[in-house]
Amino acid sequence: MSSRDGSARLRLFKALRRARWRVEMGKSGHWKIWNPRGLLITTTPSSASDTNSLNALRRDLRKAGFQHNGRGQQPRKIPNQRNQPC
């Protein structure tokens, strides 16, 4: 894992914690991620040898309902706008 992947993974973990997800290091050296309801979502190695592991982690989190725009913050919610008759 390159240092870029490591820092991106740490930023992702920080965003998860801000969204009230639980991220902890297990005894095996793998990171464990739980959703806010307490369901274990995934585990990921602390230093992955696969260059695609960060993308796979993002995919798993997206499937579990976590939305992240990659810049360390949740995307903004845009309110629905009704079309007004002229």
N, C-alpha and C positions, 0 to 999 in steps of 0.2 A: 504494500500500500504506500503510495507516495504521500508526502507531507500535505499536498493539496487535498487528497482524499481524506486524510485524517482530520484536517481542519474543517472540511465540509461536513464530515460526520459529526464533529463536536458542535458545529453550528446547528445541525439538524437535531441533535439531542437537546440543545438549549431551547430550540423552538418547541420540541415535544414537551419539555418540562413547563414552559410557559403556557401551553395548552392543557396543562394538568394531566399529562401522560406520565407514567412512572418509568424511569430508565435507571437500571442498576447493573453493576458488574457482578456476575455470578462467580462462584468458586472456580469454575472451569476456565475463566478468562473470557467468557462470552458475555456480551451485553444482552440483557433481557428487557423487553419493552412491553408494558401493560397499557391498555387504554384506560380512560377515566373511570370506567365501570369495574375495573379490576381484572379484566380478561387478558391473559397472556397472549400477545399478538405474534411476536416473533423473537428469535434470538439471532444475534449476529456476532461474528468473531471480532475481537478487538483489533487484530491486524490481519486483514484478509489478503490472501495471495491472489485472488481473482480480481482483475481490474474492473469487472462489472459489478462487484458486490454492492457498491454504494447505490447504483441504479436499481439493483434487485431489492435493496432495503427500501428505497423510496417507493418502488412499485408495491411492495407488501403493505407499507403504511398507507398508501393511497387506497388500496383495496379495503383496508380496515377502516377507512373513513377520515384519515388525517389529510388535510389539505395544506400544502406548503408551497410557497412560490419560489423557493430557492434563495431568497435574500434575507432569511432570518426572521421573517414576519408572516403572519397569516394574511391571505388575500382579503381585500376589502369587500364587504358585502354591499352590493349596489341595490338600492331599493327598487322595487318594481314601479314603473311609471305608467300610469294609465293614459291612453290616448284621449285627449280632450276633443270633442267635436268643435269645429270652427264656427 
